[in-house]
Amino acid sequence: MGSIKFSDAELLNGLLNRNEEVLREYYLTYYQIIRRFILTNNGTEEDAKDLFQDVLMVLFQKVRQENFKLTCSLGTYLYSVSRFLWLKELGKRKRVIKKAVDMEEFIDTETDIAQISDHNERLKIYRLYFEKLSADCRKVLTLFMEGRSIAEITVIMGYTSEQHTRNRRYRCKLALIESIRNKYKHEITGYENDQDN
């Protein structure tokens, strides 16, 4: 590993506060180890870059949990999460390897890493298809996600009635859900729960 300018606690704190210098330190200190693991285990340079982003997102979400406590070095934890996510990705690609080639120590990562990873994957899909909606739909759904009332959205959007606003919001959500379903040919849960709100 490279020369570490920050303690593990400072690195975790810096990630939580999105400190640019600390984020650079993650790349300088840990990226090459994870890259080497990916390349040695059927991955590409692009895979390594994508996975490292995913690992930092998982770590960010873990650090935000009040009960998160690092029980090993940060490097071991990052490597372990990377290993778990990469083997999961290989499984999805149907490129199972008999035994991963490891260059570092690793720990069994908690089961909620899988849940966080799945949640992040759904968010990526959601964002991708959200951007493909019409500008009008994106604005309506954004206002709704910001917690604006139907009355406020009606005024902001210049719609004729609150019922029209409800109908528009429903149609926009439906368009988003359908575009995701059409692409992935299976139900994506979690985006349909509040259709009648």
N, C-alpha and C positions, 0 to 999 in steps of 0.2 A: 504494500500500500504506500501511497505517496506520503509526504510529510504532512502531518495533521496540525493545523494551526488552532483548532478549536477542540474543546472537550466534547464528549458525546452529549452531555447536557446542553452545551451551547449550540451544538448542531441541531438538536431536537427543537430547542427554543427558537433558533433562527429559521427553521423550516416553518414552524407555527406562525412566526411573524413575517414570513416571506422575505427574509433578509437576502438581498442579491449576493452579497459577498459569501454568505453561508451556503446558498444554493450552488454557487460556483465551486465551493469547497467539496460539496457532495460529488460533483463531476470529477474534480481533480483527484479526489481520494478513492472513490469507490467505483467509478464507471468502468475502468479497465478490467477490474476483477470480474465484474458481471459480464462484460463484453466477452472476455476470454471463455467464461463458462458457456455462454450462448453459442459462440463460434465452434467450440469443441463438441457441442451437443446438437448438431444439425441446424444451427441457426445462421442468420446473415447479419451483416452490419446494421441493416435497417431494423431487423428484429431486436437487436441489442438496444438501439436508441429508443424504440417504442417501449420495450419492456422496462427500461430504466425509468422512463416517465411514469409508467404504471406503478412501479415500485415506490417512487416518491409520493405518488398520490395515495397509495395504501398507507405508507408511513405517516403522511400528513393526517389522514383520517384516524389512524391509531393514536397519534399524539394528542389529538383533540379529545379523546376519551379520558375522562377523569381517572379511571382505574388503570390506565396504561402504565406499565412499569417495565423498563428494559432489564431483562434478566441475563443478558450476555452483552458482548461488545456491540456497538452499533454496526460495525462492519459484518460481524457474524449474522446479525439480524437481517441486514439488507441482503446479504448473500442467500440466506435461508428463504426469505420471501421471494427473491428472484428465482431461485431454484424451483420452489413450489409453483410459481406462476408459469415458468417456462415449461415444466413437465406437463402442466395442465394444458398449455397451449399446444404442445406436441401431440397430446392425446386428442385434442379437437381436430388437429390436422391429420390424424390417423398416421402419425409418424412416431410411433412408440419406440423407445429405445430400451434395450434389455437392461442396461445399467448406466446411469448417468456418470459421466467422468467428472469428478470433483477435484478442485484444486485448493479448496478451503474447507474449514470446519463448518458444519451447519447444524441447526437445531430443527426439531419439528415445530412448524409454525402453527399457531392456534387455528382452530376451525373457522373462526370468523374472518380470516384472511380470504377464504373462498367466497364468503358472503360479500365482503367489501369489493373483491375483484369482480364478482358478478354484477353488483350494483354499479360499479364504475363502467362496466361494459355496456349495461343498459343505458346509462347516461350518455355515453359516446354515440350510441345508435340514435337516441332521442335527439341529441344536438344536431347530428348529421341531417336527419329528416326534418327537424324543425326549420333549419336554414333553407330547405327546399319549398317551404310553404310560401304563399303569397305574402307580400309586405303587410297587407291588412290583417291576415290571420296571425302573423307573428306578433303584431302590435297588440291585438286583442288578447292573445294568450299570455303575452308578457305582462300586460296590465293585470290580468287575472292572477298570475303567479305572484305579482307584487302585492296582492291582497286588496286591490281596488274593488269597490262595490260595483254592482251592476249599474247603479245610477251614475256613478262617476265615469265608468267606461262608456256609457251611452253618450254622456256630454263630450268626453274627450274625443270619441270617434265620430261624433256628429250623427249618430243614428237617430231614427225617428221615434223609437220606443224601447223600453227596457226589455220587452218580449223579443224584439228584433235582436237586441244585444245577446240575450240568452240563446236564441236560435243560432246566431252567428258563432258564438263561442262553442256551442255544441258541434256545429258543422266543421269548424276548424280543428277541434280535438279529434273528431271522427276522421278527418282527412289525414291527420298525423298518424293515428293508429292504423288506418288502412294502408298507408304507404309503407309503414314498418312491417305490417303483416304480409303485404304483397312481396316484399323483398325477402323476408325470412321464412315465409310459409309456415309459421307457427305463432301461437299467441304470445305476445310479450306482455307479461303481467305488470301491474303497477301503474299503468298510464290510463286505466279505464275506471278507476275506483270512484271518481267524483263526477260522473257524467250528469247526474241529476241535481247537482248543487246549483 
